[in-house]
């Protein structure tokens, strides 16, 4: 599904042949990494996960300059798909990208996905980046909670992305604005 309804933000139309450097953005829990992995597999291009470049052992953030260097290096190739929302490297990611896929789902969808993902990671003790694992049950609803982060950033991202995508420095981007998992599945199937 690549109709106007899903590409309502300024920018060029997406073409899998032309757009080989793709940034996937959206609120925490929307499915950025899962979609980026599927795009990577389908188009046979490398997948870069910004969380893996940012988080060090024991959930230690990487210093900004190191993060920027890692990001620039990871995105130095001719084709890739990257997922993440880091403002610290947005100029690098969006400046080098030729397409942005924005997962703009309803809050209940995102929260359901986030609950499921978090519970799965806690129960399975899935290793994430730099040997980190999802925090224990006690962290589930703490002030550092991923759920509070999603709630805190949801409306901000919905306001912020249209403004950012309308900036002249990002006019080169093809924009795919997906508003539901169903539209994302349809878009991916037609990729």
Buried (B, 14 or more C-beta within 10 A) or exposed (E): BBEEEBBBBEBBEBEBEEBBBBBBBBBBBBBBBBBBBBBBEEBEBEBBBBBBBBBBEEEEEBEEEEBBBBBBEBBEEEBBBBBBBBEBBBEBBBBBBBBBBBBBBEBEBBBEBBBEBBEEBBEEEEEBBBEBBBBEEEBBEEEEBBBEBBBEBBEEBBEBBBEBBEEEEBEEBBBBBBBBBEBBBBBBEEB
